[in-house]
């Protein structure tokens, strides 16, 4: 029995891509960063176990390393920003599926790149054929809700319409909790009592206009 006409696609590559994306290999690709981190930790644990000769010593070394990284502000900020970037990527992919922002064959938009920003995260999304910038712009509030953020802004590339930027904003750097200290407070105080008095009549003298009698 043949499939309905609307489900048959003339593009065999699209069908293969959808099947691959929904397979275990596709799941591994979506979780590639987390899997790589786990593999690195497992390899480090195995190597330390072979060197130190006990299973609890590698745990102590790795645990101490994690505590040091968490205590140092630059590494802690990097780890937190890295976590939120990964979290944003997964939540955006989930939002794309739930909001039907995919092709008729089921291919989701591709998040080509994501990075941390001072206010949250920024993702570069490649639109598939059949999607446009307006589709994403109309769902900006849903993106913010999915990522647990204050706001989401969707902008289009100035050169290519199939490239879209999604800025997920989680904090306001100019909010009421952020106090920007004025550098004028570091200047030495001026003793106003020691300044000379200012004469109110002091000013440039102008010549009196000549009076011409008729």
C-alpha positions in Angstrom: 0.0 0.0 0.0 1.5 3.3 -1.0 1.8 6.3 1.3 -0.5 9.3 0.8 0.6 11.8 -1.8 1.5 14.6 0.8 3.7 12.1 2.7 5.7 11.1 -0.4 8.8 13.2 -0.9 10.7 13.4 -4.2 13.9 14.1 -2.3 15.4 10.9 -1.1 18.1 12.7 0.9 15.5 14.5 3.0 14.0 11.1 4.0 17.4 9.7 4.9 18.3 12.7 6.9 15.1 12.5 9.0 15.7 8.8 9.7 19.3 9.5 10.7 18.3 12.4 12.9 15.7 10.3 14.8 18.1 7.4 15.3 20.6 6.7 18.1 23.3 8.3 16.0 21.3 11.5 15.7 20.8 11.5 19.5 24.5 11.1 20.0 25.2 14.0 17.7 22.8 16.3 19.6 24.4 15.4 22.9 27.9 15.3 21.4 29.4 18.0 23.8 28.1 16.2 26.9 29.2 12.8 25.7 32.7 14.2 24.9 32.9 15.7 28.4 31.9 12.3 30.0 34.5 10.4 27.8 37.2 12.9 28.8 36.4 12.4 32.5 36.2 8.7 32.2 39.6 8.6 30.4 41.2 10.8 33.0 39.7 8.6 35.8 41.1 5.5 34.2 44.5 7.0 33.6 44.8 8.2 37.2 43.6 4.9 38.5 46.3 3.1 36.6 48.9 5.6 37.9 47.8 5.9 41.5 46.7 2.3 42.0 43.4 3.0 43.8 39.9 4.0 42.7 39.3 6.6 45.5 42.5 8.6 44.8 41.4 9.6 41.2 38.0 10.6 42.6 39.8 12.8 45.2 42.0 14.4 42.5 39.1 15.0 40.1 36.9 16.3 42.9 39.6 18.7 44.1 40.1 19.9 40.6 36.4 20.6 40.3 36.4 22.5 43.6 39.4 24.6 42.5 37.7 25.4 39.2 34.5 26.4 41.0 36.4 28.6 43.5 38.3 30.6 40.8 36.0 33.3 39.4 37.1 33.2 35.7 36.8 29.4 35.4 33.5 29.4 37.3 32.0 32.0 35.0 33.2 30.0 32.0 31.6 26.8 33.3 28.3 28.5 34.1 28.2 30.2 30.6 29.1 26.9 28.9 26.3 25.2 30.8 23.7 27.8 29.8 24.8 27.7 26.2 24.3 23.9 26.1 21.0 24.3 27.9 19.8 26.9 25.4 20.7 24.8 22.4 18.6 21.8 23.6 15.7 24.0 24.6 15.6 25.8 21.3 15.7 22.5 19.4 12.7 21.3 21.6 10.9 24.6 21.0 11.4 24.2 17.2 9.7 20.9 17.3 6.8 21.9 19.5 6.1 25.0 17.5 6.2 23.1 14.2 9.2 25.1 13.0 10.4 22.3 10.8 10.0 21.1 7.2 7.1 18.8 6.1 9.5 15.9 6.2 10.4 16.7 9.8 13.8 18.3 9.5 14.5 20.9 12.3 16.4 24.1 11.7 20.1 23.7 12.3 21.7 25.5 15.2 25.1 26.0 13.5 26.8 27.9 16.4 26.0 29.1 19.9 28.0 31.2 22.3 27.6 32.9 25.7 27.1 36.7 25.8 27.2 39.1 28.8 23.4 38.9 29.1 22.8 35.3 28.1 23.3 33.2 25.0 23.3 33.8 21.2 22.5 31.2 18.6 23.0 31.2 14.9 20.2 29.2 13.2 20.1 28.1 9.6 16.6 27.9 8.1 15.6 24.9 6.1 13.7 25.3 2.9 10.1 26.3 3.7 10.9 28.5 6.7 11.6 32.2 7.0 12.6 34.9 9.5 9.0 35.9 10.2 8.2 32.4 11.4 10.9 32.6 14.1 10.2 36.3 15.0 6.5 35.5 15.8 7.6 32.9 18.3 10.2 34.9 20.2 8.2 34.8 23.5 7.9 31.1 23.2 11.7 30.8 22.8 12.2 32.9 26.0 9.8 30.7 27.9 11.4 27.5 26.7 14.9 28.7 27.7 13.8 30.2 31.1 14.9 33.6 30.1 13.6 37.2 30.5 13.4 37.8 26.7 14.4 36.4 23.4 15.2 38.6 20.3 15.2 37.3 16.8 17.1 39.1 14.1 17.9 38.3 10.5 21.4 38.4 8.9 21.9 41.6 6.9 23.3 39.6 4.0 21.6 36.2 3.9 17.9 35.7 4.8 18.3 32.1 5.7 20.6 33.0 8.6 18.9 34.0 11.8 20.3 35.1 15.2 18.4 34.3 18.4 19.5 36.2 21.4 18.4 34.7 24.7 18.5 37.4 27.4 18.6 36.1 31.0 19.9 39.2 32.9 19.9 43.0 32.5 23.4 44.4 33.0 21.9 47.9 33.4 19.1 46.8 35.8 18.5 48.3 39.2 20.7 45.7 40.9 23.7 46.8 38.9 25.3 49.9 40.3 27.9 51.6 38.1 30.3 53.6 40.3 31.3 57.0 39.0 35.0 57.6 38.7 34.5 61.1 40.0 34.2 59.6 43.5 37.9 58.8 43.4 38.9 62.4 42.9 40.3 64.3 45.9 37.9 66.6 47.8 38.0 70.3 47.1 38.0 72.7 50.0 35.5 75.3 49.0 36.3 77.5 52.1 39.8 78.2 50.8 38.7 79.5 47.4 38.6 83.2 46.8 35.2 84.9 46.8 33.7 85.5 43.4 32.7 89.0 42.6 29.3 89.2 41.1 30.2 92.3 39.1 33.3 90.6 37.6 33.1 90.2 33.8 34.4 91.5 30.6 34.2 95.2 30.1 32.7 96.5 26.9 33.1 100.0 25.6 30.1 102.2 26.0 28.3 102.9 22.7 28.9 106.4 21.4 25.9 108.7 21.5 25.3 110.6 18.3 23.2 113.8 18.6 21.2 114.8 15.6 
